[in-house]
């Protein structure tokens, strides 16, 4: 993929960018490593102030940054503005809490007395230069949820962003520059995917974090593993949305629509498989399909648009192929299911779609549908719902709608996912760890777990003088 800004609403190429030359890339790597040698010694208060100033820049530039995101990847403009505001809040959260999250840990003296120590503690020290390989779907938030904890811990960052959001990548670099970050502390690398392996292998790069597809995760993990470097991977998801008889169905339907079409349906943690108990299946499915079909698809810059285009032509075509395969094998489209005609057809649009009659023979049963397409399943018991929720190679998050405490506890115990959200929509929050299991990756972002991922937990032992 060329490094270019292409408006997915029209297919028009607005700007292309030259990839960094080997010499330019070397300069940035050297600058990052030099910055780390100094930045790692800065006080927590210095880092906190840096994050707070970055948050101020985001607030001041919210409208411009939102329009940049919408232009490059097509999310509705209000959602882009909300993403910018969320990034500012996360920066402030780590500015407020980061120092405490990685403060020295001291065991009780009696617990280490038999080691011969007069005292002992754990010091969290930064690893170094962290390479972030980031996707286009939340082009600000995905980066900030790595950058805020990494910078607060004393690491420095190199951002290899998706090739279709170069303006956003450069804007982020500018945000930290305007916030007063030391030179080289946070840099965007305009490079193609083919150059990532050499950056990972560079001796000055200490660790890698990636959010993206399963193949991309495998590739990065293989290179990093060969170099024995730490990785955190957040990959795909096919999150279940389980609706049981005690659910508030009106709230469940409203949330189901939002959970499926947020970000034009292009979210790893978007609800994708709707698993509905037979007692409430007819009502839920009918109201859900009606609400999905009523959404307005159009120009993402217009305030009344609910669904914009998919970010890439390839993504639209892959989603269309999944739906076509399901329909050919007997699935029923309760709404949507066809590409729109002109004039919307000039962009990479796909309508909100609800499919029923899904079987295991269909690709969409196993593969992630990255767009506004929902699959609905009918089950007769909680046991069947849990089994179907787990019948996926992914395990990122999950939604369950029930007011029964026993059912809630059963789902917490048995659903294979990095999160279980009851009676609400899955979301990422700086105070809560985020990540998955199975083929959704490993490691955690956000909260204390996220800031410690790229720290060296150093044991300090003090003997008798």
N, C-alpha and C positions, 0 to 999 in steps of 0.2 A: 504494500500500500504506500503510495507517495505521501509525503508530509505536506498536507494541504488542508485548507478550510474549504469544505464543499457544503453548501446549504442543502440539507436534506429535504427541505420543503419544495425546492425547485430543481435540484440536481446540478445547480450552477457552481462551478469552481470559482471561488472568490479570491484566493491567494494561495500560492505555492511557496514552499520554503526549501532551501538547500540543506541537506544533512551536514552535520559538522564534519569537517575534514579530520583525518587522523591527528594532524597537528593541533587543531582546535580542541578536539576531544582530550588530548593529552594535557593541554593547558588547564582544562576544567578539572581533570582528575588531580593534577598537581595542586591546583588552587584549593580543592576540597580537602585534600590531606593536610595541607599547611594550615587551613582554617581550623581543622579539628585539633591540631596540636595546641592551639591557643584557646579555642572555644571550650574545650573540655575542662579547663581550669576556671571558667567563669563561675560566679556565685549564682545560686538559685534565683536571687532577686533580680539579677541582670537578665536571666532568661525569662523570668516572669514578665518583666517589663517589655521585653521584645515581643512576646506573644500578645500582650495587651495592645501594644502599638499596631501589630499586624491586624488585630481585630478591629481597631479603629479605622484602618485603611479599608478593610472589607466593608465596614458600615458606610464609609464615605463614598465608596465606588460601587455600591450594591447594584444600582441600575445598569451601569456600564458593563459590569461583569456578568450580570444576568443576561443581557442582550448578546454578549459574546458567546455564552454557553448555548443559548437558544439558536443562534445563527449556526453554530458549529455542529450541534447534535440534535436539535429539534424539540427539546422538551418545552412544554408550555411556559411562557414567560413568568407567570406568577410562581411556578414551581422552581424556576431558576433563581428568582429573587429569594425565595424561602431557603433554598440551598445555601446561598451566600450568607444569609443571616445565621443559619445553623452552624456554619463554619466559624463565624465570629464567636458564637456562644461556646463552641468547643475549645477554641483558643483561650478564652477567658477561664473556662473550667480548669484546664491544665495549668494556667497561670496561678490559679487559686489553690489547687490541690496537688500539683505535681511534686513539689518538694516533700510533702508528707508521704506521698506514695512510695518514694524511694529513699526515705530517711533511713539512717542506720538502724538495723535490727539487733537488739541486744537480748540474748537469752538470760534467764535467771542465773545468778552466780552459782547457785547450788547445782544447776544442771550441767555446768562445764567444769566444776571443781575437780572432778576425777580426771580431767584431761591435763591437769597440771597448770592450767592457765590462771592467772590472777584476774583476767578479764578476756572476753572475746565478743566479737560482733561481726555483722555482715554489712559491707559497704557496697552499694550499687554504683558501679562505674560504667560510663558509656563505652560502647564497643568501638565506635569510629565512624567511618563513612558508610552510610546506609544507602543502597540503591533501591529506589521505589519504581517498580514497573506497574503503571496504573492504566485503568480503562477509561473509556469515554463516557460511560453512562451517568456517572456523578462526577464530572470532571474537576470540581472543586472539593467536594466532600471527601471523596476517596483519598485525595492527597492530604488534606488537612488532618484526617483521622490518623494518618501515619506521621505527618510532620509535627503536629503539636506535641505528642508525647516524645518523639525522637529528639526534637530540639530541646525540650524541657529537660531531658535526661543528659544532655551534653553531647549528643551525636550531631553530625551534620548530614545533610540530605542531597542526593542526586536524583532528579526526577526524569525518568524516561516515560513520557506520557504517550497515550495512544496517538497514532499518526494523523488522525482526523480532528484533533483538538489542539493544534499548535498554538493558536492565539491564547487559549486558556492557560496552557503550560507557561508561556512567556509572561502572561499577566500574573500568575502566581509568583514567579521569580521576582517580578517587580513589586509585588505586595511586600515580600520580606525585605527587599532592598529599601523600600520607602520606610519600612518599620525600623530600619537601622541595624539589620543583621550584618555581622562582620562579613567582609568579602569572602566569597566561597562557601558560606554557611549553608546556603540553599541555592542550587542551580538547576535549571532545566537543560536537559540534553536532547537536542533535536537530532535523533539518530533513528535509523530503521531497526526493526526487530533483529536483523542479522548481526547487528553490532552489540547486542546485549551480552552475549556469551563472553566476549573479550573484556567487557567492563566488569562482569562478575569475577573473571579470573584475575583481574588486576590486583596486585598485592595490596594496594591502598584501599580497596573496598573490603569492608569487614563483614557485611551482611546484606541480605536482599529481602524485600517484601514485595509480594505481587498480589494484585487483585485482577482476576481475569478468567479466561477459559481453562478448562481442564487440560487441553493440550499445551497451552502456554505454561501452566503450572508444572506439568511434567518436565518440560524443557528446562525451565529455570531451576527446578529442584535437582535435575540430573547434573547440571553444570556446577551448581553450588555444592552439591554433595561430593562431587569429584574434588572440589577445592576445600571441603570440610568447613564450609561457611554456613552460618545460621540463616534459616529462611522462615518466613511466615507466609502462608498461602491462603487466600480467600478466593475460592473458585465458584463453580456454578451452584445452582440450587433449583429444586423443584418442590417448593414448600407446600405442604398440605394445609388445607383450611377445613377443619373438621367441624361439622354442625350437628349437635346432638339435641334431643327433644326438649331439654330445658332451656335452650337458647332463646334470647330475645331476638326473634326472627327479623323484625324491622331493622334493628341495629346491625344484625349479622349481614343482611343484604346490603345495607348502605356501606358497611365496612368492606364487604367482599368486592364491591365495585371499585372502591378506592384502592384496595390492596392489590387488585389485579392490574389496574391501568395506571398506577402511579408511574411517572417517568415514561409515559407511553408504553407501559408494560415491560420496560427494559430494566429490570432490577433483579439482582440475584435473590433478594429476600421478598420479592413480590409473591403473593399467594398464587399458585398455578394450578394445583389439583384440589378441587372442592369435593370433599367426601361428606355426604349428607345422609343422615339417618332416614330410613324409609318413612317414619312417622311425619317428618317435616319436608321430605324431598319434593313433593309436588308444588307446595307453596313456595319454598325457597327457590327452586329452579325456575319457576315461572316468573317470579318477581325479579330474580337476578338477571335473567335473559332480557326481560323488558327494560330494566334499568341500563344494562350494557348497551342495548340497541338504541337507546335514546341519547347516548352521549354524542356530542358534536365534534366531528373531526374536521380540522381545518388548519389555517395558518397559525403556528404556535406563537406568533407575536400578537395575535388578537386576544383581548382579555376574556372573551366568551368561548374560547376554544378549550375543549376537554382533552382531546387527543391530537397530538401533532404527528409528524412523520417518524418512521423509524430512522435511526441514525445513519444507516448505510444501505445501499442497494442489496448487498449480499445478505445482510440481516433480514431484509424484507423477503427476499427470495427464499431463504432457508425456512422462514416461518411459514410462508405460503406452501412450501413443499410438505412440511409437517401436516398442515391442515388437509391438503389434497390427499395425502396418503391415508389419513384417518377417514375422510369421507369416502374414499374408494373402498375401504374395508368395512363400511357400514355405520360409521359414526353419523350423527345427525347434528346439523348446525341449527341451533335454536335462534341464533342471530348471527349476522356477519358471514364470514367464510369465503368471501370473494374480494379481490382487489377492486378499489374504487375506479370508476371511469374518470376521464378527463373532466374538469381541469385538475382535480386532485391527483390524478394519475401521473402528472409530471414529476411529483415528488415521490418519496418512498413511503407511502401511506399503506396501512393495513387496518381494516375496520375492527372494532371490538367484536369478538367472536366467542360464543359459548357452544361447546361441543358436548353432547351426551352420547351414550352408547359406546363408550371407550372400552376396548379390549386390549389384552396384553400383546396381541399381534401387531398393534399399531405403533409406529415409531414414537408418537407423542406420549405414549405411556411410559417410555424410558428416557426420552431426550427432553432437555430443557427447552420450553417454548419461550423465546426471548422477545416478547411482544404481547399485545393485548388479546391473547387467546387463553380462554379458561376451559379446562376439562372438568366435567361434573360426574361423580360416581355415586351410586346408590348402595348403601350398606344397611344391614339389619341389626347390628349390635355394635357396642363399643369395641369388643374384641376384633371384629371385622374391620372397623375403622382404623384401629391401631396397626393391624397387620398391613392394610393398604397404605397407610401413611408411611410405613417403613419399607414398602416395596418399591424402592428407588435407589439408584447408586449414590444419590446425594443425601446430605444431612445438614443443611445450613440452619434453617429455623422452621417454626411451625406455628399455626394458629389453631386454637380449640375453643369452641363456643359451648360452654356448659356452666351451670351454676351449682352443680353437684360436687361437693368437696371430694368425695370418693373418686369420682370420675377424673377430677383434676389431678389428684395424686397418682392415679393409674397412668395418666398421660405423661406426667413428669418422670415417672419411673421407666416407662416403656417406649416412648417415642424417641427414635434415634436422630437427634438433632442438637445443634449448638444452642438452641433456645426454644422455649415453649411459652407462647403468649396466649393468655386466656381472655376472651371477650374483648379483644382489641386487636389492632393491626401491628404486625411485626415492624419494629423500627430500631435503628441504631442510636445509641445515646452515649455521650462521653463517660457517664458514670457506670456503664454496664459493659462487661466484656462481650466482644462480638467475634464470631468465627464458627466453624462447622466441624463435622466429622465425616467419615467415609470419603467420598470423592469431592466433597466440598472443601477439602483442605485441612490445614492444621495450624496451630498457634492461635493467638487471640490478639485483636486490636482493641483499643479503648480501655478505659478504667485503669486500675493498677496493673492488671495483667498485661495490657498493651504497652505501658511505659517500661515494664520490666523485661519485655521480650528482647529488647536490644540493649540490655545491660549485662555486665559481668558481675554476678553475685560473688563478691570477693570475701572470703573468710579471713578475718583479722584475729590473730591469737597473740596474746600478751603473756609472756612468761615472767617468773619472778626476776626481779632486778638483782 
